[in-house]
Amino acid sequence: MLLDTSSLYFRAYFGVPDSVRAPDGTPVNAVRGLLDFITRLVQDHHPDELVACMDFDWRPAWRVELIPSYKAHRVAEEAASGPDAEEVPDTLAPQVPIIDEVLDAVGIARAGAADYEADDVIGTLAARARGPVDIVTGDRDLFQLVDDERRVRVLYPVKGVGQLDVFDGAALESKYAVDGSGYLDLALLRGDPSDGLPGVPGIGEKTAAKLLAAHGDLAGILAAAEDPASSVTPAQRRRLNEARPYLAVAPKVVRVAHDVPLPALDTALPRSPRNPEAVRELGERWGLGSSLRRLLETLER
C-alpha cells in the first residue's frame, strides 16, 4: 500500500476540527486525522507493506521549465520560506514535521526524493513491486498507474478513508472510457486547472476520450490531425495544431516518473514501534492520545 501522504493529511486537516490541539495549544488535527486514516486502511485492507510517500518537491523545476504555469497558482506570493513555496494553511505546515517524526518512530516507511513529487515516488515503487499494489490518493493523476496485469489499482477517498472508490481497469473504462495508459493522454488533452495545465482549448474530457477511442493515443490523434481524410473535425484539427507546442512537452510533465532514485526502504508493516520511547514522548508532547494508541494496537494485531 502506497500512501499519497500530503493528499491524505490535507484531507485530514480539513476533516478534523482545528480545536484538536496538543497540550501546548498547537493544532494537531492533521496529525491525528492521518493516524486515524492509516489505522482504518490497515484494518480494512491488511497490507503486508506500507509506504508513506512524501513530496520533497511539490513543484519540480524541470516540470516548471517545460510548462511555466505548472501549479503556479498554488505558489504563495509572499511565503516566509521563499518565493516558490506552496501556499498551505498556517496551522497545517507546522504539523508536517510532527507527522514525519511520528511515522519514523512508529516504523512506518517514508519515502521521498529531491526534485520529485510524491506521485513520482509512488510511480517508482509501484513499478518495482512484485505483488499487488494499492495506491491511496485523492489525486486523479495517479489513475495513469492503474494496471490490471500488474494488479495496480487506486483507492480514491470519497469520505475519509472508510469509503473508497476502487479504480481498476474496469472502473476507469466505465468512468473515463480509457485504461490506465490512456488516462495519461486524456489528462493532458483535457488539462487540469488545479495543476496549471491548460490542456487543449475546446477539447474536454468526453471529446478527448472519443479521440483516443478513434485514434489510439496522442501520437495517433496528432497524426490524424494532419490527415485531411481523418474523422477529426476542422475545429478539432485547428485546436490540436495550435496546441502542438504544449502537447510536445505535456507528456513529460504529466507522466509520473518510474525511475526516481530512492534509498533502501524497510517497507514491511511494523508489528511494534521502531522507537517505543520516542513514540511515548511524541504521544505525550503532542497529545496524540487515542489516535496513536489505536494505530499501535492495530499494527500489533
Secondary structure, DSSP 8 states (H G I E B T S, - for coil): -EEEHHHHHHHHHHHS-TT-B-TTS-B-HHHHHHHHHHHHHHHHH--SB-EEE--S-SS-HHHHHH-TTTTGGGB-TTBTTBTT-B---TTTTTHHHHHHHHHHHHT-EEE--TT--HHHHHHHHHHH-SS-EEEE-S-GGGGGG-BTTTTEEEEEEEETTTEEEEE-HHHHHHHHSS-HHHHHHHHHHH-BGGGTB---TT--HHHHHHHHHHHSSHHHHHHHHT-TTSS--HHHHHHHHHTHHHHHHHHHHHS--S---------B--SS-SSHHHHHHHHHHHT-HHHHHHHHHHHH-
